[in-house]
Amino acid sequence: MPADIAKVDKVIVTNLTALKGKYGVPGSQKVQAAVQDLITSDQKRGLVTRLYLLDDATSMKQVEAPQVTKAADPKQNKEAIDAICRALAPDYLMILGAIDVIPHQDLKNPMYSPLDDPDKFAFGDLPYACEAKYSQRPQDFFGPTRVVGRLPDITGAKDPQYLIDLLNFAAKYKNSDVSSYRIYFGISAEIWKNSSLLSVTSIFGNGSDLKTVPPSKDKWPPAFLGRLAHFINCHGAPHDSRFFGQPASGAQDYPVALDAGYLNLKVTEGTVVAAECCYGAQLFDPALNQGKMGIFNTYLGNKSYGVFGSTTIAYGPADSNDAADLICQYFLRSVLRGASLGRAALEARQEFVHRASMSEPDNVKTIAQFNLYADPSLTPIKPAHVIAALPKGISVQAAGDLRVERVERRRDLFGRGIALAKSQPVIAKFTGKVTDPVLSALGKKAAEYGIALGRTLTFDVKKPSVSKLMPLGLIAQEVFPNRVYVIFQSGKAIQKKTVSKRKAPGAGSANGPAVTQIVALIVKEANGTIVSTKKTFSKGFIT
């Protein structure tokens, strides 16, 4: 930290040149004024907040950080933000703007297969939360240490009012009792009912309020939709403002489960959302969707405090919990324990890396693709001790003890992140040829799970750094997976007739687009023996 800079609780970063390119000088000045109002509001609740313009040489010189000269360059943005975080160690980092202001990081998708999972990248903000230097390998970012959230405007927008409104919502936010978030709005594709029941029971303690589509319809009663905690396990599609259900039979029928247009003006201020759906957190230009913005932008525009979801194709099983199920659970459970939204996202990432098998490519993609869109300092649930001691707001001085507690938590989370980065196995593509008897065993295993053998991705597994104190029996060759396979279900795109009431741009017929749902088998081998197998499904489809 430069000697003349005091402890900063929260850092806001943005790119002024990019904002001016979208909104002109007058519009960008209005955004900056709204940021200053948020900084003033933060001070009243005990936070020292500073704004840094990544593209401004003077602003960046204050913290000895490199200037971003190419707004769309992920590496430049990563290096600039890393330097700010090293200099200031903020308790909260808020990225201000959509991906045309500050880009997501371009992490390569380990599940990528052009005819199966077409996502070349699992875009996200995970690297901004990590100490590791710029890389396109998600395996390099298993040790998140920073509390990060993005408050996005609308990609491609020309009017700054949406972003100004989000800043104003954050400045005026109020937290609520935990009981307000225990009663939830939960919807699931019917085919994933069992998995979703496990999730909502883990998060909220019961599955009584979970609804499935079908048989439920997308026109949800206001009393149900107006609840403050939303959990969604449905299908999503690229550049679409809707989520979709699917019947338990597995029929290729995807009725609308939630529509951004219907959602508008029906959400209660303070809502927090976790959605497993593919593309739920995709920050697309509404011009790609007949002028309709995405569901997450719609939630935020309706005074939701935070949304947590995936930018690309997400995965999970039908009847158990893994991948997208787990990271969404961990996020909402942390919120319910009283964490800020940013800390909840960090704790979710750390718990996921700790508990999930990071030698499995779908889990590697999961940690890369899930993001928080929110002011990360917002704490939806009232901390009881603060209410009792400081009922009329707090000054920086009065909040000194709270700052100390928060920094203690940050030190603990930092240590956990560093330890996680050192303790995880790392996968790398295997370019050789798989031969018998393993090849035959893979075919038999696929048949057991009803998988018609299609394309297969193969990965070698590198053991993590091992403490000298660890017994060798825990990493012996016969018990440590040395290779992992992804076997995609063979099949062609299915003509879907009821996924949409309108023709999808550039695809399908007047009755709806041609869609493909991804089904894959993840198989682990240890020393020539198949040791574990799981069947996973995409939480959406390719149109």
C-alpha positions in Angstrom: 0.0 0.0 0.0 1.5 3.4 -0.9 2.4 5.2 2.3 0.0 8.1 1.8 -3.1 5.9 1.3 -5.2 5.0 4.3 -7.1 1.7 4.6 -9.9 1.6 2.0 -12.9 -0.6 2.7 -14.4 -0.6 -0.8 -13.0 0.0 -4.2 -15.2 0.8 -7.3 -13.4 0.4 -10.6 -14.7 1.4 -14.1 -13.5 2.6 -17.4 -14.5 6.2 -18.1 -13.6 6.1 -21.8 -15.9 3.2 -22.3 -18.7 5.0 -20.4 -18.2 8.1 -22.5 -18.3 5.9 -25.6 -21.7 4.6 -24.5 -23.3 7.6 -22.9 -21.4 10.6 -24.1 -19.7 13.1 -21.8 -23.0 14.4 -20.1 -24.2 10.8 -19.5 -20.8 9.7 -18.1 -20.8 12.7 -15.7 -24.3 11.7 -14.5 -22.9 8.2 -13.7 -20.0 9.7 -11.9 -22.3 11.9 -9.8 -24.3 8.8 -8.9 -21.1 7.0 -7.9 -20.3 9.9 -5.6 -23.7 9.7 -4.0 -23.0 6.0 -3.3 -19.6 6.8 -1.8 -21.3 9.3 0.5 -23.9 6.7 1.5 -21.2 4.2 2.1 -19.5 6.6 4.5 -22.7 6.9 6.5 -22.7 3.2 7.0 -19.0 3.0 8.0 -17.3 2.3 4.7 -14.4 4.2 3.2 -15.0 3.9 -0.6 -12.8 5.1 -3.5 -13.4 5.2 -7.2 -10.6 4.3 -9.6 -10.7 4.8 -13.3 -8.8 2.0 -15.0 -8.2 4.0 -18.1 -7.0 7.2 -16.4 -3.3 7.5 -15.9 -3.6 9.9 -13.0 -6.1 7.8 -11.1 -4.0 4.6 -11.6 -0.8 6.3 -10.6 -2.2 6.9 -7.2 -2.1 3.2 -6.5 1.0 2.4 -8.7 -1.2 0.4 -11.1 -0.9 0.1 -14.9 -3.4 2.1 -17.0 -5.8 0.2 -19.2 -5.4 1.5 -22.8 -7.6 -1.1 -24.5 -10.9 -1.4 -22.7 -11.8 -4.8 -24.2 -8.4 -6.4 -23.2 -9.0 -9.0 -20.4 -5.3 -9.1 -19.6 -4.9 -5.4 -19.2 -8.0 -5.2 -17.0 -6.8 -8.2 -14.8 -3.4 -6.6 -14.3 -4.8 -3.2 -13.4 -7.3 -4.6 -10.9 -4.7 -6.9 -9.4 -2.4 -3.9 -8.8 -5.2 -2.0 -7.1 -6.1 -4.9 -4.9 -2.4 -5.4 -3.9 -2.0 -1.7 -3.1 -5.2 -1.3 -1.1 -6.5 -4.8 0.0 -10.1 -3.6 -0.1 -12.7 -5.6 1.7 -15.0 -5.1 -1.3 -14.2 -4.7 -5.0 -17.1 -3.5 -7.2 -16.7 -3.7 -11.0 -19.0 -1.0 -12.4 -20.3 -1.6 -15.9 -21.2 -4.4 -18.2 -18.8 -6.3 -20.4 -18.5 -3.4 -22.9 -17.1 -1.3 -20.0 -14.9 -3.9 -18.2 -14.8 -7.4 -19.9 -15.3 -10.7 -18.3 -12.2 -12.8 -18.2 -11.8 -15.2 -21.1 -11.3 -18.6 -19.4 -11.1 -21.5 -21.8 -13.9 -24.0 -21.3 -12.5 -27.5 -20.5 -15.9 -29.0 -21.7 -15.6 -27.4 -25.1 -16.6 -29.6 -28.0 -17.8 -27.8 -31.1 -20.7 -30.3 -31.7 -21.6 -30.8 -28.0 -20.7 -27.9 -25.7 -19.9 -25.0 -28.1 -18.7 -22.6 -25.4 -15.1 -21.9 -26.2 -14.9 -19.8 -23.1 -16.5 -19.8 -19.7 -16.7 -16.0 -19.3 -16.6 -14.6 -15.8 -15.2 -12.5 -13.0 -13.5 -15.3 -11.1 -9.9 -14.2 -12.0 -10.6 -10.7 -10.6 -11.2 -12.5 -7.3 -7.8 -14.3 -7.3 -4.2 -13.5 -6.7 -3.0 -15.6 -9.6 -1.8 -13.6 -12.6 -3.6 -13.4 -15.9 -4.3 -16.8 -17.6 -7.0 -18.4 -19.7 -6.8 -21.6 -17.7 -9.6 -21.8 -15.1 -7.4 -24.4 -13.3 -5.2 -21.5 -12.3 -8.0 -19.8 -10.3 -9.1 -22.4 -7.7 -8.0 -20.2 -4.9 -10.3 -17.1 -4.8 -9.4 -14.6 -2.0 -11.2 -11.4 -2.9 -14.8 -10.2 -2.3 -15.9 -9.2 -5.8 -19.2 -8.2 -7.4 -20.1 -6.5 -10.7 -22.9 -3.8 -10.9 -23.6 -4.0 -14.7 -25.3 -1.6 -16.9 -26.9 -2.9 -20.1 -24.5 -4.0 -22.8 -24.8 -1.7 -25.8 -27.0 0.8 -24.0 -27.0 4.5 -25.0 -29.0 5.8 -22.0 -27.2 5.9 -18.6 -30.4 6.0 -16.5 -30.5 2.2 -15.9 -27.0 2.3 -14.4 -27.7 5.5 -12.5 -30.8 3.7 -11.0 -28.7 0.7 -9.9 -26.3 3.0 -8.1 -29.1 4.9 -6.5 -30.7 1.6 -5.3 -27.4 0.5 -3.8 -27.0 3.9 -2.1 -30.5 3.7 -0.5 -30.6 0.0 0.3 -32.0 -1.4 3.5 -31.5 -4.8 5.0 -34.3 -7.0 6.5 -34.7 -9.7 9.1 -33.6 -13.2 8.2 -37.2 -14.4 8.4 -38.0 -12.3 5.3 -35.6 -14.4 3.2 -36.6 -17.8 4.6 -39.8 -17.9 2.7 -38.7 -18.4 -0.9 -39.8 -18.4 -4.5 -38.5 -21.7 -6.0 -39.1 -23.0 -9.4 -37.6 -26.1 -11.2 -38.0 -27.9 -14.5 -40.1 -30.9 -13.5 -37.4 -33.3 -14.7 -35.1 -31.9 -12.1 -37.6 -31.9 -9.2 -35.7 -34.3 -7.1 -32.4 -32.4 -7.4 -34.2 -29.1 -6.7 -35.9 -30.5 -3.6 -32.5 -31.4 -2.2 -31.3 -27.9 -3.0 -34.1 -25.9 -1.4 -34.2 -28.2 1.6 -30.5 -27.6 2.1 -30.9 -23.8 1.7 -34.2 -23.1 3.4 -34.9 -26.2 5.5 -37.9 -27.4 3.5 -39.2 -28.1 0.0 -42.8 -27.1 0.5 -42.6 -24.0 -1.7 -40.9 -25.5 -4.7 -43.0 -25.4 -7.9 -42.2 -27.3 -11.1 -42.8 -26.4 -14.8 -44.9 -28.2 -15.9 -47.5 -28.5 -14.4 -47.2 -24.9 -13.1 -47.3 -22.0 -15.6 -45.0 -19.0 -16.0 -47.6 -16.5 -14.8 -46.7 -16.7 -11.1 -49.0 -15.1 -8.5 -47.6 -11.7 -7.3 -47.4 -13.0 -3.7 -45.2 -15.9 -4.8 -43.0 -13.9 -7.2 -42.7 -11.1 -4.6 -40.7 -13.1 -2.1 -37.2 -12.0 -1.4 -35.2 -15.2 -2.0 -35.4 -16.7 -5.5 -34.0 -20.1 -6.4 -34.3 -21.2 -10.0 -33.3 -24.6 -11.6 -34.6 -24.4 -15.1 -33.3 -24.3 -18.7 -31.9 -21.2 -20.2 -30.9 -20.3 -23.8 -28.4 -17.8 -25.3 -29.5 -14.2 -25.8 -33.0 -15.0 -24.4 -35.0 -13.3 -21.7 -36.8 -16.4 -20.6 -36.2 -19.6 -18.5 -37.8 -22.9 -19.5 -39.2 -26.0 -17.8 -39.3 -29.6 -19.0 -41.6 -32.5 -18.1 -40.4 -35.4 -15.9 -40.8 -37.8 -18.8 -37.8 -36.2 -20.5 -39.9 -35.2 -23.5 -38.3 -32.5 -25.6 -40.9 -30.0 -24.5 -39.8 -26.7 -22.9 -42.6 -24.5 -21.7 -41.7 -21.0 -20.5 -41.1 -21.0 -16.7 -40.1 -17.3 -16.2 -40.2 -14.4 -18.6 -38.4 -11.1 -18.0 -41.4 -9.2 -19.5 -43.8 -10.7 -16.9 -41.2 -10.3 -14.1 -40.9 -6.6 -14.7 -42.5 -4.5 -11.9 -43.5 -7.5 -9.9 -40.2 -8.0 -7.9 -39.9 -6.8 -4.4 -37.0 -4.5 -3.5 -34.2 -6.5 -1.9 -34.7 -9.7 -3.8 -31.7 -12.0 -4.0 -31.5 -14.6 -6.8 -29.5 -17.7 -7.5 -30.2 -19.4 -10.8 -28.6 -22.5 -12.2 -29.9 -21.9 -15.7 -27.6 -21.9 -18.7 -26.8 -18.3 -19.8 -28.8 -16.8 -16.9 -26.0 -14.3 -16.2 -25.1 -13.6 -19.9 -24.9 -9.9 -20.3 -26.1 -9.7 -23.8 -27.1 -6.7 -25.9 -30.9 -6.6 -26.0 -30.6 -5.9 -29.8 -29.8 -9.6 -30.1 -33.2 -10.4 -28.5 -35.7 -8.1 -30.2 -34.9 -5.3 -27.8 -35.6 -7.4 -24.7 -33.0 -7.4 -22.0 -32.1 -10.5 -20.0 -33.7 -11.8 -16.9 -30.8 -10.8 -14.6 -30.7 -7.2 -16.0 -34.5 -7.2 -15.4 -34.2 -8.3 -11.8 -31.5 -5.7 -11.1 -33.6 -3.0 -12.7 -36.4 -3.9 -10.4 -34.3 -3.2 -7.3 -33.1 -6.7 -6.7 -30.0 -6.5 -4.5 -28.1 -9.3 -6.2 -28.2 -12.1 -8.7 -25.9 -15.1 -9.0 -25.7 -17.2 -12.0 -23.9 -18.6 -15.1 -22.8 -16.8 -18.2 -22.6 -20.0 -20.3 -23.9 -23.7 -20.4 -24.1 -25.0 -16.8 -24.4 -28.6 -15.7 -26.0 -30.7 -13.0 -27.5 -34.1 -12.4 -31.3 -34.9 -12.5 -31.8 -36.5 -9.1 -28.8 -35.5 -6.9 -26.7 -32.4 -6.4 -23.5 -31.4 -8.0 -21.9 -28.5 -10.1 -24.5 -25.7 -10.5 -26.7 -27.1 -7.8 -23.9 -26.8 -5.2 -22.5 -23.4 -6.0 -26.0 -21.9 -5.9 -26.8 -23.6 -2.6 -23.6 -22.3 -1.0 -24.3 -18.7 -2.2 -27.8 -18.6 -0.7 -26.8 -20.3 2.5 -24.1 -17.8 3.1 -26.5 -14.9 2.4 -28.9 -16.4 5.0 -26.1 -16.6 7.5 -25.8 -12.8 7.3 -22.9 -12.4 4.8 -22.7 -9.5 2.4 -23.5 -10.5 -1.1 -19.8 -10.3 -2.1 -18.6 -12.4 0.8 -21.4 -14.9 0.0 -20.1 -15.2 -3.5 -16.5 -15.7 -2.3 -17.5 -18.2 0.4 -19.6 -20.1 -2.3 -16.6 -20.3 -4.6 -14.3 -21.5 -1.8 -16.7 -24.0 -0.5 -17.3 -25.3 -4.0 -13.6 -25.8 -4.7 -13.2 -27.5 -1.3 -16.2 -29.9 -1.6 -16.6 -30.5 -5.3 -14.2 -32.7 -7.3 -12.0 -30.3 -9.2 -10.6 -33.1 -11.3 -14.0 -33.2 -13.1 -14.1 -30.8 -16.1 -17.8 -29.8 -15.5 -16.8 -28.6 -12.0 -13.9 -26.6 -13.5 -16.3 -24.9 -15.8 -18.8 -24.3 -13.0 -16.3 -22.3 -10.8 -15.3 -20.2 -13.9 -18.8 -19.3 -15.2 -20.8 -18.4 -12.0 -20.8 -14.7 -11.2 -22.3 -12.2 -8.8 -24.0 -9.0 -10.2 -24.4 -6.7 -7.2 -22.8 -4.1 -5.1 -20.8 -6.6 -3.1 -21.0 -4.6 0.1 -24.8 -4.9 0.4 -25.8 -7.1 3.3 -29.5 -8.2 2.8 -30.0 -9.5 6.3 -29.7 -7.3 9.4 -26.7 -8.0 11.6 -28.5 -8.1 15.0 -25.6 -6.6 17.0 -25.3 -3.5 14.7 -29.0 -2.8 15.0 -28.9 -2.9 18.8 -25.8 -0.7 19.1 -26.3 1.8 16.2 -29.9 2.2 15.3 -29.5 5.5 13.5 -26.6 4.7 11.2 -22.9 4.6 11.9 -19.9 6.8 11.3 -16.5 5.5 10.2 -15.3 6.0 13.8 -18.2 4.2 15.4 -17.8 1.3 13.0 -14.2 0.8 13.9 -14.9 -2.5 15.7 -17.0 -3.7 12.7 -14.1 -2.9 10.4 -11.7 -4.9 12.5 -14.1 -7.9 12.5 -14.5 -7.7 8.8 -10.8 -7.5 8.1 -10.3 -10.5 10.3 -12.8 -12.4 8.1 -11.0 -11.2 5.0 -7.6 -12.5 6.4 -9.2 -15.8 7.1 -10.8 -16.0 3.6 -7.5 -15.0 2.0 -5.7 -17.8 3.8 -8.3 -20.3 2.8 -8.0 -19.2 -0.8 -4.3 -19.5 -0.9 -4.5 -23.0 0.7 -7.1 -24.1 -1.8 -5.0 -23.0 -4.8 -2.2 -25.3 -3.6 -4.3 -28.3 -2.7 -6.3 -29.1 -5.8 -5.6 -31.5 -8.6 -5.3 -30.0 -12.1 -6.5 -31.4 -15.3 -4.9 -31.1 -18.7 -6.1 -32.4 -22.1 -4.7 -35.8 -23.0 -3.7 -35.9 -26.7 -2.7 -39.6 -26.9 -4.9 -42.6 -27.8 -7.0 -44.4 -25.3 -6.7 -48.2 -25.8 -8.2 -51.4 -24.4 -9.0 -52.5 -21.8 -9.9 -48.9 -20.7 -11.6 -48.1 -24.0 -13.9 -51.2 -23.8 -14.6 -50.4 -20.1 -15.7 -46.9 -21.1 -18.1 -48.3 -23.7 -19.7 -50.7 -21.2 -20.0 -48.0 -18.6 -21.7 -45.6 -21.1 -24.2 -48.4 -22.0 -25.0 -48.9 -18.4 -26.1 -45.3 -18.1 -28.0 -45.3 -21.4 -25.4 -43.2 -23.2 -24.9 -43.8 -26.9 -21.1 -43.4 -27.2 -20.4 -40.1 -28.9 -17.4 -37.8 -28.8 -15.0 -38.2 -25.8 -12.7 -35.7 -24.1 -9.8 -37.1 -22.2 -7.8 -35.4 -19.4 -4.8 -36.3 -17.4 -4.9 -35.4 -13.7 -1.9 -33.8 -12.0 -1.6 -34.4 -8.3 -1.6 -31.2 -6.1 1.2 -30.1 -4.0 1.4 -32.6 -1.1 2.5 -31.8 2.5 5.4 -33.9 3.8 3.1 -34.9 6.6 0.4 -36.5 4.4 0.5 -40.3 4.5 1.5 -41.8 1.2 -1.6 -44.1 1.3 -3.8 -41.1 0.6 -2.2 -40.4 -2.8 -1.2 -43.9 -3.8 -1.5 -44.7 -7.5 -4.5 -47.1 -7.1 -6.6 -44.5 -5.2 -5.7 -41.3 -7.0 -7.6 -40.6 -10.3 -5.0 -40.2 -13.0 -7.4 -39.7 -16.0 -10.9 -38.3 -16.5 -13.2 -38.8 -19.5 -16.2 -36.8 -20.7 -18.4 -38.9 -22.9 -21.0 -36.9 -24.7 -24.4 -38.4 -25.7 -24.4 -39.0 -29.4 -27.4 -37.4 -31.2 -28.6 -34.6 -33.5 -30.5 -31.4 -32.8 -34.1 -32.1 -31.9 -36.8 -30.0 -33.6 -38.7 -28.4 -30.8 -42.2 -27.1 -31.4 -43.2 -25.5 -28.1 -40.1 -23.8 -26.8 -41.2 -20.5 -28.0 -44.2 -18.6 -29.2 -42.0 -16.8 -31.7 -39.4 -17.8 -34.2 -35.9 -17.7 -32.8 -33.7 -15.5 -34.8 -31.8 -17.5 -37.5 -32.9 -20.9 -36.3 -35.7 -23.5 -36.5 -39.2 -23.2 -38.0 -42.1 -20.9 -37.3 -43.1 -23.3 -34.4 -39.8 -22.9 -32.6 -36.0 -23.4 -32.9 -34.1 -26.6 -33.3 -32.5 -27.3 -29.9 -30.0 -29.7 -28.4 -29.7 -30.5 -24.7 -26.3 -31.8 -23.6 -26.0 -35.1 -21.8 -22.6 -36.3 -20.7 -21.0 -39.0 -18.6 -18.0 -38.0 -16.5 -15.8 -41.1 -15.8 -12.7 -41.3 -13.6 -9.9 -43.8 -14.1 -7.3 -44.7 -11.4 -4.4 -46.8 -12.7 -6.4 -48.5 -15.4 -9.6 -49.1 -13.4 -12.9 -47.1 -13.7 -13.5 -45.8 -10.2 -16.4 -43.4 -10.5 -19.1 -42.3 -13.0 -21.7 -39.6 -13.0 -24.3 -38.5 -15.6 -24.8 -34.8 -16.0 -27.1 -32.6 -18.0 -26.9 -29.1 -19.3 -29.2 -26.6 -17.6 -30.4 -25.3 -21.0 -30.0 -25.9 -24.6 -28.3 -24.7 -27.7 -30.5 -23.0 -30.3 
